[in-house]
Amino acid sequence: MDFQEIWRKIKSALKTFWTWIKPYLIRFHHARKRVWKKYHVNKILLLLTLVVVLVASIYLFILAKSVKVETLQSSLKQSTEIYDQKNEQAGTLYGQKGTYTEGDQISPYIKDAVVSTEDRRFYEHHGFDIRGIARAAIGSLTRGRITGGGSTITQQLAKNAYLSLDQTLERKAKELFMSIEIEKNYSKDEILTMYLNNAYFGNGVWGVQDAARKYFGVDASQVTIGEAATIAGMLKGPSIYNPIDNLENATNRRNTVLNVMVDNGKLDAAQEQQEAQVDLGSLLNDTYSSSDAGYKYPFYFDAVIDEAVERYGLSEKDLLDRGYKIYTALDQNYQQQMEAVYANNYNFPANAEDGTMPQSASVALDPTTGGVEALVGRRGEHVFRGYNFATQMQRSPGSTMKPLSVYAPALEAGYKPDSILQDVPQEYYDAKNYDGTYQGEVPMYQAVAQSLNLPAVWTLHEIGLDKGYNKAKEFGIPLEASDKYYGLALGGLEKGTSPMQMAAAYGAFANQGRVYEPHLITKIIDSTGAVIKDNSDPKYEQVISKEVADSMTSMLLGTFSNGTAVPAAPAGYTMAGKTGTTETNFDATKVNDQWIVGYTPSVVISTWLGFEQTSETHYLSGTSGDEVGQVFKAEAEAILPYAKQAAFNVADAYATGGQVVAADQVGETTEDNQWQEELKNIGEKATEGLSGFSEKAKQGLQQFGEKAKEGLGQLKDKGIQWWQEQGN
């Protein structure tokens, strides 16, 4: 059977089907007409359509009014500036902004060329062109999508300044209403000037002044007719019509623009012919220099943008282009010193065999406000708003969690720095100390300084998991429900925390138990001078008492004097703090993360070290004091000379035998009291030995001998220590 026969049968079947169904369709049509007429369906549909149009118009009108177009000109003229804690300018944010040039400094050739090609009726309409909208509507109906061509210069200005580049009906509607508002607030010349300063011309160049410099080496007021036509021609497609990347396309486009200018009465035919014969390539001269040098502290500025977007709801586009003044907690001395440390690879462990470098991040924070004064987000080349380990990271903090989840709540529960803790393996949780040994019993201040794991787990068990879990959350540590287990004592978290969050938490120990939400921004002012965000008086949470904070500081001073952070102690300065280490999941002897959080009364420095992706070929070795300790020591020694010099108000627990004593009271009286306490302990041990002897002769004699020997040994050591002190 051939195709013609098949087609004949199909047509015959369709004809038969139509003959059968036609009467039913006619009856249905008549019934539908009766129903529609009876219930006024046409009127209802018309009314609903008008309601939808009215609601949409009201929404778009309110949206246009809320944009505050009256600030458009001032925001385009100004760059967003960052100020430090002293209200001194620290840099600018780069964005879609070039060198702003006033209208009288822009060649009339550029204006004529742009109006001729982009919007011939620019000086006649009121922000929108009915003819252009009709063309766009027809294109939408025939092609099923918005094809462009309906936007006036005013609408393009609204799009570039406020909207996305998506070709949608919603965006076109917003564009139209905003253009009406712009026309109400500005003259035609002002609108054209703003448009020419906010348009993109390829190769990272915004605005006609920088375009003239980039392509022809002259100011926007000095371009020739042909150069002006070339600049105007780039607006249609900056990537394909700029003369550096596509000279032939640019030349053809220039000639098209010249021809349109003749049609629009801006040139005569002789001028067109003369300019069209000029070799465009011979005119190229790039004298443009980028202004991105204002992005002076890239990681800190990235974090400022992130905070403004995530906490205050501003868009990145507005932040870069709207000419804000953003005041921050930045200390430029701190930031410069921290960046210098990170620029020196000798401060860090060697790269892995495949060349991958260990990553690191640090935060310096003011404990009295929560303001982040310095921040470095990672090592290596900066990527704009790339992943920032200082603020975005979630890693287990290791033993730096112990003061937050164990020892602070234990002090609240009545424990003291000299309380005796059990340093033995426990049945309820499998843990061990770093060196694999245990002492049986140990005072709390030594357990803290030496970062012993077994006493931490035992103490958390004694005070209760709920108490430790809830207290860590009060310090601002983000915990999951699965973190409520004894591994919480050792910082083994499902997700983890960041250097910035750890710095804020330790700020409580430095500032009488108060925790501030960490922040960079203190105030944001728009281009008109109006304050739109104000965080200059941050609030705090009193998570622990001043007494608990002092007791914790007394113990944490021992970390740097006699504990795990001795190699990281900055020369000439006294710090308190804690180290932390997490092991890999494939080898307990290899290290995943290393932390040090150290503080003085005026600054907290939180530093992390580790590989971005830990593996069997990417891991750390050694202790926090030795590796991340080098980074921390270099930072502290560089930053602390610029910090406010304030002494701790409590003494190191190692100097007082675990007693919480005011720093200015550590002297002869304290030493005498300590001697009396030591002698009392020796006497108690000797008495204990005698008691044992009377009860069980043989066993007691042995115990007495051991106790007496221990007591005499301590007496001898104390005597030698006392003699040496008297000699000094």
Disulfide bonds with the S-S distance in Angstrom:
none
